[in-house]
Amino acid sequence: MTPTSPDSSTETASGEVDHIVIAGMGVEAPGGIDSLPAYWSALADGRDLIGRFPRDREWPLDELLALDQVEGWGAVRDAGGFLDGATEFDPAFFGITPREAIAMDPQQRVILRVAWRALEHAGINPATLDGDEVGVFMGASISEYGPRAAEVNDLSGYRVVGTALGAVAGRISHCLGLTGPSVTVDTACASSLTALHQAAAAIRGDECEWALAGAVCVMGSPAAFYEFAKNNALATDGRIRAYSESATGTVWGEGAGVVVVERESRARSLGHRVYGRVLATRINHNGKGAPIVVPSAPAQERLVRNTIAAAGISAELVDVIEGHGTGTPVGDPLELDALCKTYGDPELSTRGPRLGSVKTNVGHAQAAAGMLGLIKLLLCGVNGQIAPSLYADDPTTATNWDATTLRLAAKLEPWEPRDGVRYGAVSSFGVAGTNAHGIIAMPVLEESNLV
């Protein structure tokens, strides 16, 4: 079955849909991972990449790890998904002075090098792009890095740009000399897929010929741990057990991912590999009613149905779903409810999709979580295997699994294509109520050394 996607921009001379495609990837994840092969190896092996808090960031760890001694606060475990190289950067390579580099939010530093890797993976020399009308769309949220700007300190004079969210995308454009749209988006945990959505729309609207889409999270302070400790929403054992009966809360993490996005006709003409066709992306909001931080199953269900309709395919074609899966006893069952009513409907097919969450491996990378999930999905497609989701052997009893074909991805297993294509979906839901969903078609690639 060859879908006709309303989201696709044009038709080629032969009458085929000219899809928006992903032609390159770059990633940085906890556990010292800074390459696609290392990332895939960790995912395929089902490795736990959660580690101890970093000891080189001057965080008040004694206070943080003793918060449960304060009335009304939950415990913080010495655990998270932290980047080993968050404090490492070669400013001269990117034409940045050492003093300015220190003043820069580490999110700007990390996303620069990951964007460079994504370009090289696509077969593009980053040093040759000066003046090209290339778009840059990056997701990021406030990290609380460094001292306050409203005081006299050694970083004064560089803090305006050094702490600006707009500079996450702007640094990439400035460093490479890219003159297309350059936008940092913050829809909290939905930022990654929001950035992809905007990049695809910009290409369809001829704002740029091609673009970089991605997201980054490096925690400049442990603020997120304080907030969730007060709300008693952190995992009691320091592990995210997505969709599991033993789930007790989330664990914060870090990461970065960037993809190269262009029309398929351009990718083919330049000899770029097509790792995935972006059949459709959609975004919506929960609206009013429950508190702003509480997910909405009806909103998620509407979002999924709208994305499927925009993709122009049947939901039964989607075999793998990279879910949001934060491990919270409230959020996961609501997400499962929406997925069971859409992709897991027994009337569609007896061959149900496999569901997982990369957060079980690396923690919740916040703004970058969706991009780490998208790249996981793409690597599953490249390798023809469904990576396992940790703790999937103990599914939550809040879902009636007998009434759905949806199943958790509990082990590494083959992913058979349908007429030469593998179809997958990815979700991201933001704490401020924004929801994002995308459907990706991954053509079978026969070449070796793909990642």
HELIX and SHEET records of a PDB file:
HELIX    1   1 LEU A   36  ALA A   44  1                                   9    
HELIX    2   2 LEU A   61  LEU A   64  1                                   4    
HELIX    3   3 LEU A   67  GLN A   69  5                                   3    
HELIX    4   4 PRO A   91  PHE A   94  5                                   4    
HELIX    5   5 PRO A   98  ALA A  103  1                                   6    
HELIX    6   6 PRO A  106  HIS A  121  1                                  16    
HELIX    7   7 PRO A  126  THR A  128  5                                   3    
HELIX    8   8 ARG A  159  GLY A  162  1                                   4    
HELIX    9   9 GLY A  166  LEU A  176  1                                  11    
HELIX   10  10 ALA A  188  ALA A  190  5                                   3    
HELIX   11  11 SER A  191  ARG A  204  1                                  14    
HELIX   12  12 ALA A  223  LYS A  230  1                                   8    
HELIX   13  13 GLU A  264  LEU A  270  1                                   7    
HELIX   14  14 ALA A  297  ALA A  311  1                                  15    
HELIX   15  15 ALA A  315  LEU A  317  5                                   3    
HELIX   16  16 GLY A  331  THR A  342  1                                  12    
HELIX   17  17 LYS A  359  VAL A  362  1                                   4    
HELIX   18  18 GLN A  366  ALA A  368  5                                   3    
HELIX   19  19 ALA A  369  ASN A  383  1                                  15    
HELIX   20  20 TRP A  401  ALA A  403  5                                   3    
SHEET    1   A 2 THR A  10  GLU A  11  0                                        
SHEET    2   A 2 VAL A  17  ASP A  18 -1                                        
SHEET    1   B11 SER A 182  VAL A 185  0                                        
SHEET    2   B11 VAL A 134  GLY A 139  1                                        
SHEET    3   B11 TRP A 210  CYS A 217  1                                        
SHEET    4   B11 GLY A 255  ARG A 263 -1                                        
SHEET    5   B11 ILE A  20  GLU A  28 -1                                        
SHEET    6   B11 GLY A 276  HIS A 285 -1                                        
SHEET    7   B11 THR A 434  PRO A 443 -1                                        
SHEET    8   B11 VAL A 421  PHE A 429 -1                                        
SHEET    9   B11 VAL A 318  GLU A 322  1                                        
SHEET   10   B11 ARG A 354  GLY A 356  1                                        
SHEET   11   B11 ARG A 407  LEU A 408  1                                        
SHEET    1   C 2 GLN A 385  ILE A 386  0                                        
SHEET    2   C 2 GLU A 413  PRO A 414 -1                                        
END                                                                             
